[in-house]
Amino acid sequence: MATTDPKVAQRGPFKMQVEAKTYAWCACGRSENQPFCDGSHKITDIKPIIQRFAEAREVSWCGCKHSGTKPFCDGTHRKV
């Protein structure tokens, strides 16, 4: 594997409305489809985080990939 360090995709959250369905959040930071996985993690040891929502709502996905509450933003982007 090339690396185990996540790449900072964005220094701030990806705020959006989600539907009641399952999402694969990109944990490696290499996806071209941020904040969602596109398979780019295959060159790393990092796997996407699967998140299921029972109902539609607004979420703040972590953009820096270093949050302590992955896949959601906890403000860590202010420190990386």
Backbone bond lengths (Angstrom), bond angles and torsions (degrees), N, CA, C in turn:
res aa  C-N    CA-C-N  psi(-1)  N-CA   C-N-CA  omega(-1)  CA-C   N-CA-C  phi
1 M - - - 1.451 - - 1.525 109.77 -
2 A 1.307 115.22 145.16 1.452 120.52 -175.44 1.523 113.21 -75.18
3 T 1.314 118.01 -41.21 1.459 120.37 -175.69 1.528 110.96 -161.10
4 T 1.311 115.44 156.00 1.462 120.06 174.53 1.517 111.27 -117.61
5 D 1.318 117.95 3.57 1.462 121.82 179.50 1.524 110.15 -90.19
6 P 1.335 116.79 127.05 1.464 117.75 176.96 1.527 111.11 -70.53
7 K 1.305 115.69 145.21 1.459 122.93 177.22 1.529 108.26 -89.43
8 V 1.310 117.51 134.86 1.466 121.32 176.91 1.528 107.50 -70.23
9 A 1.319 116.02 113.49 1.464 120.55 -179.25 1.524 110.86 -81.46
10 Q 1.330 115.28 -34.43 1.466 121.12 -176.76 1.520 108.13 -162.11
11 R 1.315 117.78 139.03 1.474 120.95 178.78 1.522 109.80 -89.69
12 G 1.306 113.93 68.87 1.459 122.18 -179.61 1.507 108.33 160.80
13 P 1.327 117.16 167.87 1.461 119.57 -177.12 1.526 112.87 -78.32
14 F 1.312 114.51 159.45 1.462 122.42 168.67 1.525 105.04 -96.96
15 K 1.319 117.50 100.50 1.466 121.73 -179.03 1.518 108.70 -90.08
16 M 1.340 115.49 128.81 1.456 119.29 -179.76 1.513 112.01 -163.16
17 Q 1.306 114.30 162.83 1.453 122.30 174.47 1.536 106.95 -86.79
18 V 1.330 116.41 130.64 1.467 120.70 177.22 1.521 109.25 -111.79
19 E 1.316 115.14 156.26 1.458 122.07 176.84 1.516 109.55 -94.00
20 A 1.306 116.13 169.23 1.465 121.52 175.95 1.531 107.67 -76.89
21 K 1.338 115.66 89.53 1.465 121.93 179.29 1.521 109.12 -165.78
22 T 1.302 116.37 -175.53 1.462 122.54 -178.80 1.526 110.08 -100.90
23 Y 1.330 115.70 136.64 1.460 123.19 179.36 1.525 109.30 -123.23
24 A 1.322 116.38 149.94 1.466 122.48 173.17 1.527 106.53 -110.65
25 W 1.340 115.26 104.10 1.466 121.63 -178.85 1.526 109.88 -79.19
26 C 1.318 116.64 130.75 1.459 122.12 178.40 1.521 109.48 -70.47
27 A 1.321 116.70 117.43 1.463 122.16 179.35 1.521 112.03 -97.88
28 C 1.332 117.61 -15.60 1.471 120.30 -176.46 1.530 112.73 -88.69
29 G 1.334 117.52 -21.98 1.456 121.77 -179.50 1.508 114.81 83.77
30 R 1.320 118.32 4.45 1.462 121.71 -175.62 1.527 114.78 -99.69
31 S 1.319 117.59 -7.79 1.460 121.98 -178.12 1.524 111.25 -63.10
32 E 1.306 116.25 142.84 1.466 121.74 173.34 1.525 109.95 -85.50
33 N 1.331 117.27 -4.18 1.453 123.67 -176.46 1.536 110.41 -115.83
34 Q 1.339 117.64 42.25 1.463 122.77 -176.61 1.522 111.57 -55.09
35 P 1.307 118.23 141.17 1.456 127.98 5.48 1.528 113.74 -91.84
36 F 1.321 116.36 17.70 1.459 120.08 -174.78 1.521 112.73 -102.68
37 C 1.310 115.48 155.20 1.462 122.95 -176.99 1.524 111.60 -71.89
38 D 1.329 116.35 138.84 1.455 122.09 172.56 1.531 111.66 -123.82
39 G 1.336 116.79 11.10 1.462 121.21 179.33 1.514 114.46 93.42
40 S 1.323 118.29 -1.87 1.463 121.38 -178.51 1.524 113.05 -64.12
41 H 1.334 117.42 -18.30 1.472 121.67 179.96 1.525 112.56 -65.87
42 K 1.304 117.86 -12.17 1.469 120.84 -175.17 1.529 112.98 -61.77
43 I 1.327 117.94 -17.24 1.472 120.44 176.63 1.524 111.22 -91.11
44 T 1.356 116.69 4.49 1.463 122.21 -179.16 1.525 110.50 -125.54
45 D 1.317 115.43 179.80 1.466 121.74 172.68 1.529 111.06 -93.31
46 I 1.312 117.54 3.32 1.466 123.09 -174.29 1.524 109.84 -91.31
47 K 1.323 115.09 137.60 1.466 121.59 178.22 1.529 109.43 -113.32
48 P 1.336 117.47 150.84 1.463 119.46 176.62 1.531 110.68 -67.42
49 I 1.317 115.71 159.03 1.460 121.56 175.01 1.521 107.71 -102.20
50 I 1.320 115.18 126.27 1.462 121.20 179.86 1.529 108.26 -88.85
51 Q 1.330 115.93 126.19 1.459 121.86 -177.99 1.519 109.50 -127.38
52 R 1.314 116.43 124.40 1.467 122.69 179.36 1.525 109.91 -106.92
53 F 1.320 115.60 133.33 1.460 121.62 176.10 1.527 108.85 -113.87
54 A 1.310 116.70 129.82 1.461 122.04 179.82 1.522 111.70 -80.52
55 E 1.333 115.59 -21.37 1.457 119.85 179.06 1.528 109.69 -147.71
56 A 1.316 115.83 160.16 1.462 120.88 178.30 1.524 109.54 -67.67
57 R 1.338 115.68 142.24 1.463 120.76 177.31 1.521 109.45 -167.23
58 E 1.328 116.27 170.88 1.458 121.22 175.85 1.523 108.92 -91.31
59 V 1.328 116.02 136.23 1.466 120.56 178.18 1.520 109.89 -132.98
60 S 1.325 115.05 160.88 1.464 122.63 174.20 1.526 106.85 -118.82
61 W 1.327 115.70 96.58 1.461 121.38 178.03 1.521 108.79 -72.29
62 C 1.310 117.40 140.87 1.465 121.74 176.80 1.527 109.87 -63.36
63 G 1.315 117.03 131.13 1.457 121.74 177.91 1.522 112.83 -100.96
64 C 1.338 116.55 -23.85 1.473 119.47 -177.06 1.527 112.68 -86.40
65 K 1.349 116.53 -15.06 1.472 123.70 178.03 1.522 113.37 71.02
66 H 1.333 118.32 13.40 1.468 121.97 -179.49 1.529 112.97 -119.40
67 S 1.301 118.32 8.52 1.457 122.34 -178.62 1.531 112.17 -58.81
68 G 1.307 115.81 147.47 1.454 121.12 173.86 1.520 112.00 -81.99
69 T 1.340 116.41 -7.13 1.467 121.93 179.79 1.531 110.90 -121.95
70 K 1.325 116.11 40.00 1.475 121.09 -179.13 1.524 110.77 -52.67
71 P 1.302 118.24 137.42 1.454 128.45 11.40 1.527 114.92 -92.06
72 F 1.321 117.39 11.93 1.459 120.31 -175.09 1.528 112.33 -99.61
73 C 1.315 115.80 151.82 1.461 122.33 -179.51 1.522 110.57 -69.85
74 D 1.332 116.12 137.08 1.470 121.87 173.91 1.535 111.35 -126.15
75 G 1.327 117.06 11.93 1.459 121.28 178.70 1.520 114.56 90.95
76 T 1.317 118.23 0.22 1.473 121.70 -179.33 1.525 111.86 -58.31
77 H 1.339 117.97 -26.86 1.469 120.95 -178.80 1.530 112.14 -57.29
78 R 1.314 117.14 -20.95 1.477 120.09 178.12 1.523 112.10 -72.36
79 K 1.348 116.44 -14.89 1.465 121.42 -176.16 1.530 114.22 -110.53
80 V 1.320 117.85 -8.36 1.477 119.56 -178.00 1.507 111.47 -104.71
